[in-house]
Amino acid sequence: MLKKINVRQLKPGVFIHDFNSGWLHHPFLTNKVLIKTENDIAKVIQHQIREVYIDTEKGLDVDDAATQAEIAREIQTEIDGLANTKLKFEDGASLKMELFRAQRLISDAKATTRRMMDDVRLGKPINVSQVETIVERMTDSVLNSKDALISLVRIKNSDEYTYMHSLAVSALSISFARHLGFDDQKVKELGVGGLLHDIGKVTIPDEILNKPGPLTEGEFETMKGHVINGCCILKDTTRIADVSVCVTAHHHERLDGTGYPDGLKGDQISELGQMAAVIDIYDALTSERCYKKSMPPTDALKKLFEWSAHYLNRSLVERFIAHVGIYPLGTVVRMASGFIAVVVRHGEQGLLHPTVRAVYDARAAAFVKPFNIDLSTPRVQDEIVGCESAERWQIQPEQYLAER
């Protein structure tokens, strides 16, 4: 049985199943480890990890600890409390049209971002005009359709992660900032900050940046240097606003002081940095890397909510969930009826009742002629029972978004 405990409850003989700290470094070779000594416990506490999941079938139990299932139900109940939020309801034609434009935009932006990072690696200055042009095009795309661009930037492979992650954080920053009512100038500056937030990674050796396994203590210290290095690069660049630099400086800080590089706490972290932290983690969790599989968007949102107890701004997390939806467009889901479907439209009645496009019948083990199920319609006797891997079912979600 999996249970969640505070690290102060650790004792020799307990088996850690998950350190529950997606961005923090820990001193063990894997994310699953048997605690053998008090020294092991001291190492965990020293690395500022607050809570862990343990496996009582592989190690000692801890009395009165909540089970993973109980924690999951509590989180789901709280997230469901946001379910009455109504998202912008777009007609299918506008989304379909913007998807085609967004695909071209992503191709152009990815090539430009790659060239920019290569130039900076060679000591050349950032071409601010090119960065601003990308951000302006992304802003226009978000204005035309909130979902087209952010649905597509989630699709990335591990080989292009560095470039696509920067685009995704920028696009999500633009979209979220507009949702929060920021003025046009601040939206632009946040978009620029998102695109450049990891620019300091050009100073990190590839063998560390792309290492398929856990980083050593020394390697992690080197990796953390990308934040300060990035700030130095941006501050040496003319026409980069302080807002944009702030996104780079604060996106790895955490409310309880466990972040880096400065260990800032609470209001010491700018609101923009707190926004960037939420977006950066969300995209990292939902992306495939050389050392991990991607997490379904709904599971990533649950992790954000769980971590907002200590590390992230709870209000911003709730508003982010309300913005992207409990089931973001393009999410592959399993229906109670047995169909595998793609979420293609937000629900008119709230976040829990989107329109899905059924594409595969798991009972018959066969693809079907796609058809829509509007879960906001009272007469529909079906519901989403879980998320699925698009790769597992060989489904390309963007194809069904465009066809809806």
Secondary structure, 3 states (H helix, E strand, C coil): CEEEEEHHHCCCCCEEEECCCCCCCCCCCCCCEECCCHHHHHHHHHCCCCEEEEECCCCCCCCCCEEHHHHHHHHHHHHHCCCCCCCCCCCHHHHHHHHHHHHHHHHHHHHHHHHHHHHHHCCCCCCHHHHHHHHHHHHHHHHHCHHHHHHHCCCCCHHHHHHHHHHHHHHHHHHHHHHCCCCHHHHHHHHHHHHHCCHHHHHCCHHHHCCCCCCCHHHHHHHHHHHHHHHHHHHCCCCCCHHHHHHHHHCCCCCECCCCCCCCEHHHCCHHHHHHHHHHHHHHHCCCECCECCCCHHHHHHHHHHHCCCCCCHHHHHHHHHHHCCCCCCCEEEECCCEEEEEEECCCCCCCCCEEEEEEECCCCEEEEEEEEECCCCCCCCCEEEECCCCCCCCCHHHHHHHC
